């Protein structure tokens, strides 16, 4: 994994889960170096990445219960579309598949989400409990591009949804199934400050 620091961005959203809102935040950009598993993941600098290469990539917020996991796998069904998957989505089956790690999980919404370069199936739901002792909200997205399946799951404390959801939306909107995507959708790059000339 290559990590690159991007310029500071002025975001119209909260990029840190804290009562103090900063006007400008920086982001990190993680790109796959594997040509057969390309992606670009852009996220707030307060998050730390681990894993990757041919294993799932996990990003965790350093001061809040927010984690996102990215998995990229080869797929056989290259005709898969988010629209068709949405029409076939069974809420009960999805809830049952998450009942182990997220007891009492139920789907609150489902639809389509836009990555930078692809349309993804998405659904969101909340558990009644978890191993952490708090209800958790899951935002799941998945897409197929060039014979690869991309799954991006973000989980956060349900009580902090108002602060966490804009961060998750930013991560999803800026995700790309290509390794050369640019930053940033949903934010404005701040102009670089110029130092006065020495006299």
C-alpha positions, 0 to 999 in steps of 0.5 A: 500500500502506498499512502499519500498525504493530500492537501488540506480540504475544506469540507462542508461536513464534520471530518472528526467526531468531536464537539469542536468542528474544524474548518479544514482537515487533511485526508489520506489517500491509500492506493493499491499497488497490485494491478489485479486489485486496483482501488483508491480509498480516500479518508480523513487523516484522523483514521489509520489504515491497516491490512491491505495488499491481497487482504482486507484493508481496515481504516479506524478512527483514532478517537471515535468508534468508526471503522471501515473495511474494504475487501476486493475479490475476483468475481465470476458474475461480470454481468452483475449490476447494482440495480439488479442486485437491489431489485433482488435484495432480501431484507430478511436474508441480509439481517440474518447474515449480520445477526452474529456480529450485530444482534438484532440487526435490521435494514433501515434503508437500501438503494444505490450509491455513487463511487467515483467511477461506479454505481454501488448497491448500498444498504444501512441498518442498526443493531440492537446490541454488539460485542462493544455493548452499544448498538452499531450502525452498518453502511454496506456498499458493493460493486463489480468492476472489471471482473472484481467485486468491491465491498466497503463496510463502515460501522459506527456507534449508532448514538453518534450517527449525526457525526459519523455519517458525513464521514462515511458518505465522504469515504464512499463518494471518494472511493474508486475501483481504479488506483489513480483516482483524484481527491476529493468529492464533497470537499474543496481543496484549500489553496496552499498558503504562500510564505512571504519572500525573505527580505 
